[in-house]
């Protein structure tokens, strides 16, 4: 909330990415994978880095225009589809229908006045799917190696987002409070969750990992209400509920499918 009050969305995005990249540089020395002699998986690392830059930018541009709960629910539509591709059962049809109905309610609630917000939100959704696919690819080397590659990708993301975000992030460098908030966001929103994702991806199939994200819409709505005072309207609650119901149907599917 503090950052959004003082910085433009792309400035917040770059500050988050740059802070996370700085932490990874101090912790994992990720440049070794980018500039070392013939590291395996360099194309995937670069692709993941560019994708992280675009995903964070589209997320904050959507968040500027839409409530956090709405953006989170739309973002989760991608993992539901990804899970459907990996878990082919008779439950997939109803699950996707529930999720699509939920997203329809969310978009129908404000589509007239916030079209750009929904465009950014669906771009973020598509990029989130790509994050899961590429994340699993770099996690295949194992937990520790996956974290090293993630750090290298974050370094790429910082450079890739530099042209679109650095100008809006400049005011933070004159304010220790803003800079500290940016570092906190980078650690709590990029370092910790992305590292946990890598450790989980190294152990779980892609479809199963997608299902483990079931609480995302509910958590986004809860955080939006508690931290940002964005109380969902009844139609938005219904949409979020339908998305979660779709996830619940998927989770009930047999693991052997």
ABEGO torsion letter per residue (X at the ends): XAAAAABBAAAAAAAAAAAAAAAAAAAAGAAAAAABBGBBGAAAAAAAAAAAAAAAAAAAAAAAABBAAAAAAAAAAAAAAAAAAABBBAAAAAAAAAAAAAAAAAAAAAAAAAAAAAAAAAAAAAAAAAAAAAAAAAAAAEAAAAAAAAAAAAAAAAAAAAAAAAAAAAAAAABAAAAAAAAAAAAAAAAAAAAAAAAAAAABBAAAAAAAAAAAAAAAAAAAAAAAGBBBBAAAAAAAAAAAAAAAAAAABBAAX
